Amino acid sequence: MQRASEDDASTLAIEALSFVASDTVLFNRFLRLTGLELENLREAATEPAFLAGVLDFVIADEATLNDFAAHAGIRPQDVAAARRSLGDTYAESFS
């Protein structure tokens, strides 16, 4: 994945969110850091800025990045490329 399209990057971010949600400790950390509640997670997941934030969360921790990349069958660099495809940093609050 040299330069991911925005659609491919969004799909990967949704897969990353599912990966994060599958680990209770990681998911609780994600919710605390984002300020989201379960009730507004589904709505937030439709926003490109939120999806960029999911990838930011994964990339921020090398172990999480490597675990997710292995899970998705891609290189860690591919996650970073997908993140770049989603544009500016996550700046909105969905809480």
DSSP file with accessible surface (Angstrom, degrees, kcal/mol):
  #  RESIDUE AA STRUCTURE BP1 BP2  ACC     N-H-->O    O-->H-N    N-H-->O    O-->H-N    TCO  KAPPA ALPHA  PHI   PSI    X-CA   Y-CA   Z-CA
    1    1 A M              0   0   80      0, 0.0     3,-0.3     0, 0.0    80,-0.1   0.000 360.0 360.0 360.0  87.7    0.0    0.0    0.0
    2    2 A Q        -     0   0  170      1,-0.3     2,-0.5    79,-0.1     0, 0.0   0.996 360.0  -2.3 -64.7 -66.1    2.2    2.9   -1.2
    3    3 A R  S    S-     0   0  163     81,-0.0    -1,-0.3    82,-0.0     2,-0.1  -0.955  83.4-140.9-130.7 109.8   -0.4    5.7   -1.0
    4    4 A A        -     0   0    6     -2,-0.5     2,-0.1    -3,-0.3     3,-0.0  -0.419  14.9-120.2 -73.3 144.2   -3.7    4.5    0.2
    5    5 A S     >  -     0   0   54      1,-0.1     4,-2.9    -2,-0.1     5,-0.2  -0.430  30.7-109.3 -71.9 161.3   -6.9    5.9   -1.3
    6    6 A E  H  > S+     0   0  104      1,-0.2     4,-2.6     2,-0.2     5,-0.2   0.903 120.6  51.1 -61.8 -37.4   -9.2    7.6    1.1
    7    7 A D  H  > S+     0   0  125      2,-0.2     4,-2.3     1,-0.2    -1,-0.2   0.936 112.1  45.7 -65.2 -44.6  -11.7    4.8    0.8
    8    8 A D  H  > S+     0   0   93      1,-0.2     4,-2.4     2,-0.2    -2,-0.2   0.902 113.6  50.4 -63.8 -39.9   -9.0    2.1    1.4
    9    9 A A  H  X S+     0   0    0     -4,-2.9     4,-2.5     2,-0.2    -2,-0.2   0.904 109.8  49.9 -65.7 -40.2   -7.7    4.2    4.4
   10   10 A S  H  X S+     0   0   22     -4,-2.6     4,-2.3    -5,-0.2    -1,-0.2   0.913 110.4  50.3 -64.2 -41.8  -11.2    4.5    5.8
   11   11 A T  H  X S+     0   0   92     -4,-2.3     4,-2.2     1,-0.2    -2,-0.2   0.922 111.3  48.2 -61.8 -43.1  -11.7    0.8    5.5
   12   12 A L  H  X S+     0   0   10     -4,-2.4     4,-2.6     1,-0.2    -2,-0.2   0.903 109.8  52.8 -65.2 -38.9   -8.4    0.1    7.2
   13   13 A A  H  X S+     0   0    0     -4,-2.5     4,-2.5     2,-0.2    -1,-0.2   0.895 108.4  49.9 -64.3 -38.5   -9.3    2.6   10.0
   14   14 A I  H  X S+     0   0   90     -4,-2.3     4,-2.3     2,-0.2    -1,-0.2   0.915 110.7  49.8 -66.1 -39.5  -12.6    0.7   10.6
   15   15 A E  H  X S+     0   0   70     -4,-2.2     4,-2.4     1,-0.2    -2,-0.2   0.911 110.2  51.3 -63.4 -38.9  -10.7   -2.5   10.7
   16   16 A A  H  X S+     0   0    0     -4,-2.6     4,-2.9     2,-0.2    -2,-0.2   0.900 107.9  52.0 -64.6 -40.7   -8.3   -0.9   13.2
   17   17 A L  H  X S+     0   0   19     -4,-2.5     4,-2.8     2,-0.2    -2,-0.2   0.926 109.9  48.8 -61.4 -42.7  -11.3    0.3   15.3
   18   18 A S  H  X S+     0   0   78     -4,-2.3     4,-1.3     2,-0.2    -2,-0.2   0.910 111.1  50.9 -62.6 -41.4  -12.6   -3.3   15.4
   19   19 A F  H  < S+     0   0   31     -4,-2.4     3,-0.4     2,-0.2     4,-0.4   0.936 112.2  46.0 -61.0 -47.5   -9.1   -4.5   16.4
   20   20 A V  H >< S+     0   0    0     -4,-2.9     3,-1.6     1,-0.2     7,-0.5   0.926 110.6  53.6 -61.6 -43.9   -9.0   -2.0   19.2
   21   21 A A  H 3< S+     0   0   45     -4,-2.8    -1,-0.2     1,-0.3    -2,-0.2   0.751  98.1  65.4 -65.8 -21.8  -12.5   -2.9   20.4
   22   22 A S  T 3< S+     0   0   95     -4,-1.3     2,-0.6    -3,-0.4    -1,-0.3   0.619  94.8  64.9 -77.2 -11.1  -11.6   -6.6   20.6
   23   23 A D  S <> S-     0   0   78     -3,-1.6     4,-3.3    -4,-0.4     5,-0.3  -0.942  72.7-157.0-114.8 110.2   -9.1   -5.8   23.4
   24   24 A T  H  > S+     0   0  102     -2,-0.6     4,-2.6     1,-0.2     5,-0.2   0.893  92.2  46.1 -56.5 -45.4  -10.9   -4.6   26.5
   25   25 A V  H  > S+     0   0  114      2,-0.2     4,-2.1     1,-0.2    -1,-0.2   0.947 116.7  44.2 -64.5 -47.4   -7.9   -2.8   28.0
   26   26 A L  H  > S+     0   0   21      1,-0.2     4,-2.6     2,-0.2    -2,-0.2   0.919 114.0  50.4 -63.5 -42.7   -7.0   -1.1   24.7
   27   27 A F  H  X S+     0   0   27     -4,-3.3     4,-2.7    -7,-0.5    -2,-0.2   0.915 109.3  50.1 -65.5 -42.0  -10.6   -0.2   24.0
   28   28 A N  H  X S+     0   0   76     -4,-2.6     4,-2.5    -5,-0.3    -1,-0.2   0.903 111.0  50.0 -63.6 -38.6  -11.1    1.4   27.4
   29   29 A R  H  X S+     0   0   88     -4,-2.1     4,-2.7    -5,-0.2    -2,-0.2   0.930 110.3  50.6 -62.8 -44.3   -7.9    3.4   26.9
   30   30 A F  H  X S+     0   0    1     -4,-2.6     4,-2.3     1,-0.2     6,-0.3   0.935 110.9  48.0 -58.9 -47.7   -9.1    4.5   23.5
   31   31 A L  H  X>S+     0   0   23     -4,-2.7     4,-1.9     1,-0.2     5,-0.6   0.917 112.4  49.1 -62.1 -42.4  -12.5    5.6   24.9
   32   32 A R  H  <5S+     0   0  176     -4,-2.5    -1,-0.2     1,-0.2    -2,-0.2   0.923 113.1  46.8 -62.2 -44.4  -10.8    7.5   27.8
   33   33 A L  H  <5S+     0   0  115     -4,-2.7    -1,-0.2     1,-0.2    -2,-0.2   0.858 118.7  39.9 -68.1 -35.0   -8.4    9.3   25.4
   34   34 A T  H  <5S-     0   0   29     -4,-2.3    60,-0.4    -5,-0.2    -1,-0.2   0.691  99.3-132.3 -86.8 -20.7  -11.1   10.3   22.9
   35   35 A G  T  <5 +     0   0   33     -4,-1.9    -3,-0.2     1,-0.3    -4,-0.1   0.568  56.7 145.7  78.2   8.0  -13.7   11.1   25.5
   36   36 A L      < -     0   0    5     -5,-0.6     2,-0.3    -6,-0.3    -1,-0.3  -0.418  40.0-147.7 -77.9 154.1  -16.3    9.1   23.5
   37   37 A E    >>  -     0   0  114     57,-0.3     3,-1.3    -2,-0.1     4,-0.7  -0.819  31.1-109.9-109.9 157.7  -19.1    7.1   25.0
   38   38 A L  H >> S+     0   0  107     -2,-0.3     3,-0.9     1,-0.3     4,-0.6   0.856 115.8  65.2 -55.6 -33.5  -20.3    3.8   23.4
   39   39 A E  H 34 S+     0   0  157      1,-0.2     4,-0.3     2,-0.1    -1,-0.3   0.797 109.2  35.1 -63.0 -31.1  -23.5    5.7   22.5
   40   40 A N  H <> S+     0   0   31     -3,-1.3     4,-2.2     1,-0.1    -1,-0.2   0.404  92.2  92.0-107.0   9.3  -21.7    8.0   20.1
   41   41 A L  H <X S+     0   0   24     -3,-0.9     4,-2.3    -4,-0.7    -2,-0.1   0.928  84.9  50.8 -67.0 -44.6  -19.1    5.7   18.7
   42   42 A R  H  < S+     0   0  216     -4,-0.6     4,-0.3     1,-0.2    -1,-0.2   0.924 113.0  46.0 -61.8 -43.6  -21.1    4.5   15.7
   43   43 A E  H >4 S+     0   0  133     -4,-0.3     3,-1.5     1,-0.2    -1,-0.2   0.932 112.2  51.0 -64.2 -44.1  -21.9    8.1   14.7
   44   44 A A  H >< S+     0   0    0     -4,-2.2     3,-2.3     1,-0.3     6,-0.3   0.871  98.4  67.1 -61.5 -35.7  -18.3    9.1   15.1
   45   45 A A  T 3< S+     0   0   22     -4,-2.3    -1,-0.3     1,-0.3    -2,-0.2   0.601  91.4  62.8 -65.7  -9.0  -17.1    6.2   13.0
   46   46 A T  T <  S+     0   0  100     -3,-1.5    -1,-0.3    -4,-0.3    -2,-0.2   0.536  86.8  90.0 -89.4  -5.5  -18.7    7.8    9.9
   47   47 A E    <>  -     0   0   70     -3,-2.3     4,-2.2    -4,-0.2     3,-0.4  -0.796  69.9-145.9 -97.8 127.0  -16.4   10.8   10.1
   48   48 A P  H  > S+     0   0   53      0, 0.0     4,-2.4     0, 0.0     5,-0.2   0.871 101.5  56.3 -56.5 -36.3  -13.1   10.9    8.3
   49   49 A A  H  > S+     0   0   24      1,-0.2     4,-1.8     2,-0.2     5,-0.1   0.898 107.7  48.1 -64.4 -38.6  -11.5   12.9   11.1
   50   50 A F  H  > S+     0   0    2     -3,-0.4     4,-2.0    -6,-0.3    -1,-0.2   0.925 109.8  51.9 -66.1 -43.6  -12.5   10.3   13.6
   51   51 A L  H  X S+     0   0    7     -4,-2.2     4,-2.0     1,-0.2    -2,-0.2   0.894 107.7  52.6 -62.0 -37.0  -11.1    7.5   11.5
   52   52 A A  H  X S+     0   0    0     -4,-2.4     4,-2.5     1,-0.2    -1,-0.2   0.912 107.5  53.2 -61.6 -40.4   -7.8    9.4   11.2
   53   53 A G  H  X S+     0   0   11     -4,-1.8     4,-2.4     2,-0.2    -2,-0.2   0.852 104.1  55.2 -63.5 -35.7   -7.8    9.6   15.0
   54   54 A V  H  X S+     0   0    0     -4,-2.0     4,-2.2     2,-0.2    -1,-0.2   0.946 110.7  44.9 -61.8 -46.7   -8.2    5.8   15.2
   55   55 A L  H  X S+     0   0    0     -4,-2.0     4,-2.9     1,-0.2     5,-0.2   0.889 110.1  55.1 -67.1 -35.7   -5.1    5.4   13.1
   56   56 A D  H  X S+     0   0   54     -4,-2.5     4,-1.9     1,-0.2    -1,-0.2   0.919 108.0  50.3 -58.0 -44.1   -3.3    8.0   15.2
   57   57 A F  H  X S+     0   0   19     -4,-2.4     4,-0.5     2,-0.2    -2,-0.2   0.925 112.9  45.1 -60.3 -46.2   -4.2    6.0   18.3
   58   58 A V  H >< S+     0   0    0     -4,-2.2     3,-1.0     1,-0.2     7,-0.5   0.932 114.7  47.8 -65.0 -44.0   -2.8    2.8   16.7
   59   59 A I  H 3< S+     0   0   55     -4,-2.9    -1,-0.2     1,-0.2    -2,-0.2   0.809  97.7  71.7 -68.4 -28.0    0.3    4.4   15.4
   60   60 A A  H 3< S+     0   0   80     -4,-1.9     2,-0.5    -5,-0.2    -1,-0.2   0.730  97.8  50.7 -64.6 -22.7    1.1    6.1   18.7
   61   61 A D  S <X S-     0   0   61     -3,-1.0     4,-2.9    -4,-0.5     5,-0.2  -0.967  72.3-152.9-121.7 117.8    2.1    2.8   20.4
   62   62 A E  H  > S+     0   0  145     -2,-0.5     4,-2.9     1,-0.2     5,-0.2   0.875  96.4  50.7 -59.1 -40.0    4.6    0.7   18.5
   63   63 A A  H  > S+     0   0   55      2,-0.2     4,-2.7     1,-0.2    -1,-0.2   0.931 112.9  45.9 -64.5 -43.6    3.3   -2.6   20.0
   64   64 A T  H  > S+     0   0   12      2,-0.2     4,-2.9     1,-0.2     5,-0.2   0.923 113.2  50.9 -64.1 -43.1   -0.2   -1.8   19.1
   65   65 A L  H  X S+     0   0   26     -4,-2.9     4,-2.8    -7,-0.5    -2,-0.2   0.943 113.2  44.3 -58.7 -49.4    0.9   -0.7   15.6
   66   66 A N  H  X S+     0   0   68     -4,-2.9     4,-2.4     1,-0.2    -1,-0.2   0.902 114.2  49.8 -65.6 -39.8    2.8   -3.9   15.1
   67   67 A D  H  X S+     0   0   99     -4,-2.7     4,-2.4    -5,-0.2    -2,-0.2   0.922 113.9  45.3 -64.3 -44.3    0.1   -6.1   16.5
   68   68 A F  H  X S+     0   0    0     -4,-2.9     4,-2.8     2,-0.2     5,-0.2   0.932 111.8  51.5 -65.5 -44.5   -2.6   -4.5   14.3
   69   69 A A  H  X>S+     0   0    2     -4,-2.8     5,-2.5    -5,-0.2     4,-1.0   0.926 112.1  46.9 -58.4 -43.9   -0.4   -4.6   11.2
   70   70 A A  H ><5S+     0   0   78     -4,-2.4     3,-0.5     1,-0.2    -1,-0.2   0.924 112.4  50.5 -62.9 -42.9    0.2   -8.3   11.8
   71   71 A H  H 3<5S+     0   0  112     -4,-2.4    -2,-0.2     1,-0.2    -1,-0.2   0.896 114.8  43.0 -59.8 -42.3   -3.5   -8.8   12.3
   72   72 A A  H 3<5S-     0   0   24     -4,-2.8    -1,-0.2    -5,-0.1    -2,-0.2   0.547 110.6-121.7 -83.5  -8.4   -4.3   -7.0    9.1
   73   73 A G  T <<5S+     0   0   67     -4,-1.0     2,-0.3    -3,-0.5    -3,-0.2   0.839  74.9 109.4  71.3  33.0   -1.6   -8.7    7.1
   74   74 A I  S   <S-     0   0   44     -5,-2.5    -1,-0.3    -6,-0.2    -2,-0.1  -0.795  73.2 -94.5-130.2 173.6    0.1   -5.5    6.2
   75   75 A R    >>  -     0   0  118     -2,-0.3     3,-1.4     1,-0.1     4,-1.0  -0.619  32.7-118.0 -86.7 151.1    3.3   -3.6    7.1
   76   76 A P  H >> S+     0   0   38      0, 0.0     4,-1.7     0, 0.0     3,-0.7   0.870 116.2  61.8 -54.7 -34.6    3.3   -1.0    9.8
   77   77 A Q  H 3> S+     0   0  107      1,-0.2     4,-2.3     2,-0.2     5,-0.1   0.798  95.9  60.1 -61.6 -29.4    4.3    1.6    7.1
   78   78 A D  H <> S+     0   0   11     -3,-1.4     4,-2.2     2,-0.2    -1,-0.2   0.845 101.5  52.7 -68.4 -32.6    1.0    0.8    5.3
   79   79 A V  H <X S+     0   0    0     -4,-1.0     4,-2.4    -3,-0.7    -2,-0.2   0.934 110.0  48.3 -66.4 -43.9   -0.9    2.0    8.4
   80   80 A A  H  X S+     0   0   30     -4,-1.7     4,-2.3     1,-0.2    -2,-0.2   0.899 110.3  51.6 -63.2 -39.0    1.0    5.2    8.3
   81   81 A A  H  X S+     0   0    2     -4,-2.3     4,-1.6     1,-0.2    -1,-0.2   0.911 109.5  50.0 -64.7 -40.1    0.3    5.6    4.6
   82   82 A A  H  X S+     0   0    0     -4,-2.2     4,-0.8     1,-0.2    -2,-0.2   0.919 108.6  53.1 -63.5 -41.2   -3.4    5.1    5.2
   83   83 A R  H >< S+     0   0   21     -4,-2.4     3,-1.2     1,-0.2     4,-0.3   0.925 106.4  51.8 -60.7 -43.3   -3.2    7.7    8.0
   84   84 A R  H >< S+     0   0  142     -4,-2.3     3,-1.4     1,-0.3    -1,-0.2   0.856 103.0  60.6 -62.4 -32.0   -1.7   10.3    5.6
   85   85 A S  H 3< S+     0   0   14     -4,-1.6    -1,-0.3     1,-0.3    -2,-0.2   0.732  96.2  61.2 -67.6 -21.8   -4.5    9.6    3.1
   86   86 A L  T << S-     0   0   16     -3,-1.2    -1,-0.3    -4,-0.8    -2,-0.2   0.458 100.2-143.4 -88.6  -0.6   -7.0   10.8    5.6
   87   87 A G    <   +     0   0   41     -3,-1.4    -1,-0.3    -4,-0.3     3,-0.1  -0.468  51.3  24.4  86.1-147.4   -5.6   14.3    5.8
   88   88 A D  S    S-     0   0  150     -2,-0.2     3,-0.1     1,-0.1   -36,-0.1   0.066  88.6 -80.7 -59.0 167.3   -5.2   16.6    8.8
   89   89 A T        -     0   0  103      1,-0.1     2,-0.3     2,-0.1    -1,-0.1  -0.194  53.8 -86.6 -69.3 159.6   -5.1   15.5   12.4
   90   90 A Y        +     0   0   53      1,-0.2    -1,-0.1    -3,-0.1   -40,-0.1  -0.469  59.1 154.5 -67.5 120.0   -8.2   14.6   14.4
   91   91 A A        +     0   0   90     -2,-0.3     2,-0.2    -3,-0.1    -1,-0.2   0.464  36.8  91.5-130.8  -4.9   -9.4   17.8   15.9
   92   92 A E        -     0   0  105      2,-0.0     2,-0.5     1,-0.0    -2,-0.0  -0.620  64.2-133.0 -96.7 156.2  -13.2   17.4   16.6
   93   93 A S        +     0   0   88     -2,-0.2   -58,-0.1     1,-0.1   -43,-0.0  -0.922  19.3 179.3-107.5 129.5  -14.8   16.2   19.7
   94   94 A F              0   0   30     -2,-0.5   -57,-0.3   -60,-0.4   -50,-0.1   0.179 360.0 360.0-109.3  11.4  -17.5   13.6   19.4
   95   95 A S              0   0   92    -61,-0.2   -59,-0.1   -59,-0.1    -2,-0.1  -0.351 360.0 360.0 -83.6 360.0  -18.3   13.3   23.1
